[in-house]
Amino acid sequence: MDNLSNIIGQYGFPIVAAVGMGYFIYYVWKWVTTDVKPILGQATGTVIGLIDRIRMLDNDLIRLNQKLTVVLQLREQELQDLRAKNHKLERQIDAKNDKEEP
């Protein structure tokens, strides 16, 4: 502590503070470039992989939705055809019953 006060007395507080801040900035920069940057690179690769998987799932969902829509349309068309055939058969039965009644 006595050494620090001698340095401040010799060079002045602003100079010592500027050197201290310079060292702090160098330490943070070194820490970021050696520790944080590689981890961010790995995380970026992971995020890109996840985005690709989400896009594939989205495409799969779109295809499944289209298939489901087609199946439902075909089912509705088939039900309409069956209803029309049923209605036609009912009219034929009614017509046949009307002929036999007299």
C-alpha positions, 0 to 999 in steps of 0.5 A: 500500500505504501508503494502505491502511494509513492507511485501516486505521489510521483506520477499523479493520480490521473496517470496511475488511474489511466494505467490501471484502467488500461490494464483492466481493459487489457485483462477483460479483452484477453479474457473475452478473446481466450475464454468467451469467444470460443464458447460463443462460436460453439453456441453459434454452431448449436443455434444454427443446427437448432434453426435447421431442425426447426425449419425441417420440422416446420416443413414436415408440419406443412406437408402433414397439414396438406395431407390432412387437408386432402384426406378430409376433402376426400372424406367429405367428398365420399360422404357426399357421394354416399349421401347422394346414393342413399337419397337416390335409393330412398327415392327408388324405395319410396317409388316402389312402395308407392306402386305397390300400395293400390 
